[in-house]
C-alpha cells in the first residue's frame, strides 16, 4: 500500500518535539506520514498549523520509516518561551 508524500515549508511541532542531548539546541520530532522538508536551510517553526511562528530552525536529518517522518533539527532562534 502506498502512502502519500507531502512537501512542507514550515515545521509544525504540535508540542511533540524532544531535546536531543545537552548541546546545539537539537530536537527530534516524529510525525505521521511521509513529509518532505528542506534540509540544511532556515525553516520557520510553528507549534500548530494556524498559530504564529515561534522561531527558526534548520533540519539536519530527515528519515522516513514505517509510515513516519523522523526529523532532527537545530533551533536557531526562538521568539517565545518554548
Buried (B, 14 or more C-beta within 10 A) or exposed (E): EEEEEEEEEEBBBEEEBEEBEEEEBBBBBEBEEBBEBBEEEEBBBBBEEEEEEBBBBBBBEBEBEEEBBBBBBBBEEEEEEB
